Amino acid sequence: MSFATASVRPAGRRPLPVRPRADHDHVAAVARRLTPRDRLLCQVLFDHKVLTTEQVAYLCFDHLTTARHRLTALYQLRVLDRFRPFRPVGSDPYHYVLDSLGVEIVAADRGIEVPRPRQHHTRALALSDSQRLAHLLGVNGLFCSLARWARTVEDAELAEWWSERRCAAEWGEVVRPDGFGTLRQRDRLVECFVEVDRGTETLGRLAGKLGGYTELVRATGWSPLVCFWLPTPRREAEARRVLANPKVPIATGAAGLGDDPGGPVWLPVGTTGPRRHLINFATTGRRS
């Protein structure tokens, strides 16, 4: 189903602003106007496909209103595109993806060639109808929350955020996590794999993921934290009963415990508390 069909609802009753044609002169003019924060956002959307307005604010803005204004400007410049998935009642927030101009800007910044920027843009818009959208937003929301935490804590940073695709390219023969990240604060560093569960898999399948992580630890001596994010506290309690593994450091968290993965909501498997921020977990070894 295309972007212009009933699966996507335009916002409000006012006519949408007319956006300029993305020809060569427009690309060059816009590229000169982008801030480092704009370019960071484009880089993240290139790698991670889609973010809601709130997630963008978590990632790189201090205020939601400021984020809305800048996102609207980038949309009007054709750097970004946006959609709202159809809901029978109410409405979703805007979901932002790269427009073809944004793809060209990232390609230029990275010194790579993207043969068909429009095709990249079309695939991104297709997420509006995809069954993968909710899961992808869950993963991206988790990392954006960690980025918000890092921006508000002295000497902290979300130093790495790898997509599922990049993880598969690196470790796909052993493990296929939803993402990988590195948090730093002063001399503390936590490397973590992320598994986001939406309650659709059996507990046995969740537990089955640990075999690959055990093999990774055995083969490399590297023991990154494996983080399972669950949809409810009840689901978390059920999952914790099957996730115990003495060879793999595991922590769980759940929506409903403050709904913020950047907060002190992570509980090591094998303990009863207290819950911690991710930065308070120690990981051993380092990937080579």
Sequence and secondary structure as in RCSB ss.txt:
>XXXX:A:sequence
MSFATASVRPAGRRPLPVRPRADHDHVAAVARRLTPRDRLLCQVLFDHKVLTTEQVAYLCFDHLTTARHRLTALY
QLRVLDRFRPFRPVGSDPYHYVLDSLGVEIVAADRGIEVPRPRQHHTRALALSDSQRLAHLLGVNGLFCSLARWA
RTVEDAELAEWWSERRCAAEWGEVVRPDGFGTLRQRDRLVECFVEVDRGTETLGRLAGKLGGYTELVRATGWSPL
VCFWLPTPRREAEARRVLANPKVPIATGAAGLGDDPGGPVWLPVGTTGPRRHLINFATTGRRS
>XXXX:A:secstr
  TTSTTB  SSSS         HHHHHHHHHH  HHHHHHHHHHHHH  EEHHHHHHHH S HHHHHHHHHHHH
HTTSEEEE B  SSS    EEEE HHHHHHHHHHHT   S HHHHHHHHHGGGG TTHHHHHHHHHHHHHHHHHH
HTSTTEEEEEEE HHHHHHHHTTT   SEEEEEEETTEEEEEEEEE  S S HHHHHHTHHHHHHHHHHH  B E
EEEEESSHHHHHHHHTT   TTS EEEEETTSSS TTSS BEETT     B GGGS  BS   
